[in-house]
Amino acid sequence: MTVTFPLTEERDAEALLKHLMLHKLSFPGNCAVSLKAQVAQVSSPHTTALGAARTAW
């Protein structure tokens, strides 16, 4: 499953990685993160954790 996370000045890539860790998703452990200009695409087979992380973001 791949989910898009919007990035802002307050919610940058570093904040996203910390947020993913709260949902037991770690890069490069069990998810892949692709950074674009203002979004990050996160892929993981752990769909429940990824969905919860996106909802809470």
Number of C-alpha atoms within 10 A of each C-alpha: 12 15 15 14 20 16 18 11 8 7 13 15 21 8 13 20 14 13 18 20 13 12 16 15 21 17 13 8 9 12 18 15 19 11 13 11 8 12 15 18 14 21 17 19 12 13 13 12 16 22 15 12 20 18 9 9 13
